[in-house]
Amino acid sequence: MAALLGGRLLSPEALGQMTTMLPVGEGVEVGLGLQRTILETGTYLASEGTFFGSQTVVMATPDGTGSWVMGLNTTKYQELGPDGWPLPHPADAAVTALGRHLSGKIATNYLAR
């Protein structure tokens, strides 16, 4: 994320297109392959992917200097509902809490610079 958001992978025009966001929900906007998430600890750019049995999430400060990545094996608890989507599970809340905790750590370190 540091190389991407720091402008070392794409032209300024291409990065501008990726980071041009449209609102999709409260505190969430999406661009091309990235989403902007606003949490109590700050604003982050993120990308995530889910496939039955696994999930990955990366979040970074807008300049890419602070980031975290999480990969999860969800095969032991995730079940599909009749519509084919994963059913909610208490582990999902734990993952959300961990993400918020990590984002708070990024914010603390980022603001301390």
C-alpha positions as YAML, in Angstrom:
chain: A
units: angstrom
residues:
- id: 1
  name: MET
  ca: [0.00, 0.00, 0.00]
- id: 2
  name: ALA
  ca: [2.89, 2.37, 0.69]
- id: 3
  name: ALA
  ca: [4.15, 2.02, -2.88]
- id: 4
  name: LEU
  ca: [0.66, 2.31, -4.36]
- id: 5
  name: LEU
  ca: [-0.52, 5.28, -2.30]
- id: 6
  name: GLY
  ca: [2.93, 6.88, -2.39]
- id: 7
  name: GLY
  ca: [2.73, 7.12, -6.18]
- id: 8
  name: ARG
  ca: [5.48, 4.59, -6.97]
- id: 9
  name: LEU
  ca: [3.29, 2.08, -8.87]
- id: 10
  name: LEU
  ca: [0.90, 4.14, -10.97]
- id: 11
  name: SER
  ca: [0.85, 7.47, -12.73]
- id: 12
  name: PRO
  ca: [-0.73, 10.33, -10.78]
- id: 13
  name: GLU
  ca: [-3.70, 10.20, -13.16]
- id: 14
  name: ALA
  ca: [-4.29, 6.47, -12.60]
- id: 15
  name: LEU
  ca: [-3.94, 6.81, -8.82]
- id: 16
  name: GLY
  ca: [-6.36, 9.74, -8.97]
- id: 17
  name: GLN
  ca: [-8.89, 7.52, -10.72]
- id: 18
  name: MET
  ca: [-8.46, 4.78, -8.10]
- id: 19
  name: THR
  ca: [-8.97, 7.22, -5.25]
- id: 20
  name: THR
  ca: [-11.93, 9.11, -6.73]
- id: 21
  name: MET
  ca: [-14.66, 7.85, -4.42]
- id: 22
  name: LEU
  ca: [-18.43, 7.48, -4.55]
- id: 23
  name: PRO
  ca: [-20.46, 7.14, -1.32]
- id: 24
  name: VAL
  ca: [-22.09, 3.74, -0.78]
- id: 25
  name: GLY
  ca: [-23.01, 3.85, 2.89]
- id: 26
  name: GLU
  ca: [-22.45, 5.64, 6.14]
- id: 27
  name: GLY
  ca: [-18.72, 6.26, 6.45]
- id: 28
  name: VAL
  ca: [-17.84, 4.18, 3.37]
- id: 29
  name: GLU
  ca: [-16.96, 5.29, -0.15]
- id: 30
  name: VAL
  ca: [-15.64, 3.18, -3.03]
- id: 31
  name: GLY
  ca: [-13.22, 3.86, -5.87]
- id: 32
  name: LEU
  ca: [-11.49, 1.57, -8.36]
- id: 33
  name: GLY
  ca: [-10.29, -1.34, -6.21]
- id: 34
  name: LEU
  ca: [-10.15, 0.73, -3.03]
- id: 35
  name: GLN
  ca: [-12.63, 1.90, -0.46]
- id: 36
  name: ARG
  ca: [-12.36, 4.82, 1.92]
- id: 37
  name: THR
  ca: [-13.50, 3.96, 5.42]
- id: 38
  name: ILE
  ca: [-14.02, 6.55, 8.13]
- id: 39
  name: LEU
  ca: [-13.58, 5.20, 11.65]
- id: 40
  name: GLU
  ca: [-13.36, 6.94, 14.99]
- id: 41
  name: THR
  ca: [-9.55, 6.69, 14.69]
- id: 42
  name: GLY
  ca: [-9.34, 8.33, 11.28]
- id: 43
  name: THR
  ca: [-9.82, 7.85, 7.56]
- id: 44
  name: TYR
  ca: [-8.32, 4.80, 5.84]
- id: 45
  name: LEU
  ca: [-8.08, 3.37, 2.35]
- id: 46
  name: ALA
  ca: [-8.83, -0.33, 2.23]
- id: 47
  name: SER
  ca: [-9.17, -3.31, -0.04]
- id: 48
  name: GLU
  ca: [-10.68, -6.64, 0.89]
- id: 49
  name: GLY
  ca: [-11.59, -9.94, -0.63]
- id: 50
  name: THR
  ca: [-13.68, -12.86, 0.49]
- id: 51
  name: PHE
  ca: [-14.07, -16.34, -0.86]
- id: 52
  name: PHE
  ca: [-15.75, -19.17, 1.01]
- id: 53
  name: GLY
  ca: [-13.15, -20.30, 3.49]
- id: 54
  name: SER
  ca: [-10.94, -17.22, 3.47]
- id: 55
  name: GLN
  ca: [-10.94, -13.47, 3.85]
- id: 56
  name: THR
  ca: [-8.25, -10.83, 3.40]
- id: 57
  name: VAL
  ca: [-8.28, -7.18, 4.41]
- id: 58
  name: VAL
  ca: [-5.69, -4.41, 4.04]
- id: 59
  name: MET
  ca: [-6.13, -0.91, 5.47]
- id: 60
  name: ALA
  ca: [-3.75, 2.03, 5.21]
- id: 61
  name: THR
  ca: [-3.49, 5.69, 6.00]
- id: 62
  name: PRO
  ca: [-4.20, 7.83, 2.92]
- id: 63
  name: ASP
  ca: [-0.48, 8.40, 2.32]
- id: 64
  name: GLY
  ca: [0.30, 4.68, 2.79]
- id: 65
  name: THR
  ca: [2.81, 5.19, 5.62]
- id: 66
  name: GLY
  ca: [0.75, 3.17, 8.12]
- id: 67
  name: SER
  ca: [-1.00, -0.08, 7.21]
- id: 68
  name: TRP
  ca: [-2.09, -3.50, 8.36]
- id: 69
  name: VAL
  ca: [-3.01, -6.71, 6.54]
- id: 70
  name: MET
  ca: [-5.11, -9.56, 7.88]
- id: 71
  name: GLY
  ca: [-5.74, -12.96, 6.31]
- id: 72
  name: LEU
  ca: [-8.28, -15.29, 7.88]
- id: 73
  name: ASN
  ca: [-9.14, -18.94, 7.48]
- id: 74
  name: THR
  ca: [-12.90, -19.09, 7.94]
- id: 75
  name: THR
  ca: [-13.48, -22.70, 6.88]
- id: 76
  name: LYS
  ca: [-14.13, -23.97, 10.41]
- id: 77
  name: TYR
  ca: [-17.03, -21.67, 11.24]
- id: 78
  name: GLN
  ca: [-18.48, -20.11, 8.13]
- id: 79
  name: GLU
  ca: [-21.71, -21.61, 6.81]
- id: 80
  name: LEU
  ca: [-23.75, -20.54, 3.83]
- id: 81
  name: GLY
  ca: [-27.38, -19.56, 4.11]
- id: 82
  name: PRO
  ca: [-30.09, -20.52, 1.60]
- id: 83
  name: ASP
  ca: [-29.18, -17.47, -0.50]
- id: 84
  name: GLY
  ca: [-25.57, -18.63, -0.84]
- id: 85
  name: TRP
  ca: [-24.10, -15.88, 1.36]
- id: 86
  name: PRO
  ca: [-22.21, -16.57, 4.62]
- id: 87
  name: LEU
  ca: [-24.37, -16.55, 7.75]
- id: 88
  name: PRO
  ca: [-23.38, -14.14, 10.56]
- id: 89
  name: HIS
  ca: [-21.20, -15.69, 13.24]
- id: 90
  name: PRO
  ca: [-19.68, -14.34, 16.51]
- id: 91
  name: ALA
  ca: [-16.22, -14.69, 14.95]
- id: 92
  name: ASP
  ca: [-17.19, -11.98, 12.45]
- id: 93
  name: ALA
  ca: [-17.65, -9.49, 15.29]
- id: 94
  name: ALA
  ca: [-14.25, -10.46, 16.68]
- id: 95
  name: VAL
  ca: [-12.63, -9.82, 13.29]
- id: 96
  name: THR
  ca: [-14.32, -6.41, 13.10]
- id: 97
  name: ALA
  ca: [-13.09, -5.55, 16.59]
- id: 98
  name: LEU
  ca: [-9.54, -6.62, 15.68]
- id: 99
  name: GLY
  ca: [-9.64, -4.44, 12.57]
- id: 100
  name: ARG
  ca: [-10.75, -1.43, 14.61]
- id: 101
  name: HIS
  ca: [-8.00, -2.14, 17.17]
- id: 102
  name: LEU
  ca: [-5.32, -2.34, 14.45]
- id: 103
  name: SER
  ca: [-6.63, 0.85, 12.86]
- id: 104
  name: GLY
  ca: [-6.36, 2.57, 16.22]
- id: 105
  name: LYS
  ca: [-2.74, 1.43, 16.50]
- id: 106
  name: ILE
  ca: [-2.04, 2.88, 13.05]
- id: 107
  name: ALA
  ca: [-3.63, 6.17, 14.07]
- id: 108
  name: THR
  ca: [-1.64, 6.34, 17.31]
- id: 109
  name: ASN
  ca: [1.67, 5.72, 15.51]
- id: 110
  name: TYR
  ca: [0.73, 7.98, 12.57]
- id: 111
  name: LEU
  ca: [-0.19, 10.94, 14.78]
- id: 112
  name: ALA
  ca: [2.93, 10.50, 16.90]
- id: 113
  name: ARG
  ca: [5.20, 11.34, 13.97]
...
